[in-house]
Amino acid sequence: LASAASVVAARAAPQRVVGAAAAIPAGGRAAVARRLSWRPFAPLAARHQQRTSSGCRCSSIDPPKWNPQNVPDSEIRPSPALSAAEVVILQLKALENVHSPRLNHGIQVMYEFCHGAGSMERSRYFGYSKDLYHFDHFLGGFQNEFGDMLDHTGFELGAEVMQSELGEQMVDVVVSNAKAGKIFEKRYTFCLVRRSFGTKKGCLMTSRIIKHEVE
């Protein structure tokens, strides 16, 4: 019986230590915690107050002022009634004042006329393979590859519409612009195909734009 009582006392001993630590005042409790290698938790209400006062990582970051995925439709859209020349003219007119009537609206018009826009298949619009599923993918590529078209000062179309080996209708255009007081011209070829499906079925769309080297 004595042996059994000692076993019970030994098992109960750690519980008495924890109970004693819990009863220690706040100042002495920290010292006990360090000695026993454990950290006392603050009450739940205090922990919640700490999180909300300091702010979590996601809530402390301000939302972006402009999201390229959250904009209205462009005010210039494809139509089956438009000719090849009219399709190119509408796009270039939109780039004359690229941020009118809102930020990057001119590039959004180019995206509306892009044959590969919104497609899961990769496009050769810029001359290399690129995913154009989202507008922001297109936005960065256009600014990098065709920045000389943005806010241009004028353009002139070629005399006739040509046909490519791929069956595209090709329209040559010379775009004028000025940077740092210097006037220059760049030549491009818009390659157009007629959409055979979807809401833009029958519309001429830009499959790619060829940028020609300065002669």
C-alpha positions, 0 to 999 in steps of 0.5 A: 500500500505504501508503494502504491501511495508513493507512485500516486504521489509521484504522478501528481507531483508535476500537476502541483508544479504547474498549479504552482506556476499558474498561481505565481504573480505576473512578474515571477511567472515569466522567470518560471516560464524561462526556467521551465522552457515554456512561454505563457499565452496571453488571454484570447482577447489580448491576442486578438487585440494584438493582431488587429492593432498591428495589422495582418500582412494582407490587410496592411497593403493598400489595394492597387489604384488601377486593375487592368482586369477591372475596366469597362469594355472599350468604346471601339469594337470590331464589326463584320461590316468593317473593311480591312482599311477601316479596322486598321484606321480605327485602331490607329485613331485610338492610339493617337490619344492612348489614355483618352477617354481613360487610362490605356483605352487605346491599347484596350482597343488594340486588344479588342481587335486582337485575334488571340485575345482571351484565348488559351492558345499562344499568339504570335501577335508580337512576333513571338509566342505569348499568352494573351489570355489576360489584358495585362499580358497584352498591355505590357507586350504592346507597350514594349514592342509598339511604344512608338505607336502610342500618342503618335502624331499621324499615320498613312496607309498603303495604297492596297490591301495585300494577301499573305501566304497564310491567307491574311489580309495585310495593310501597310502603314507608316506611323509618325511620332516625335520624341525629345523634339525629334520627328521620326517614322516607323513602318508596320504591317497589320495582318488581319484574319476573319473570326470564324466563331464566337461573339466576333464571328465574321469580324476582321481581327489582327492576328499579328503586327510586323514591325519593319526595320528602319531603312 
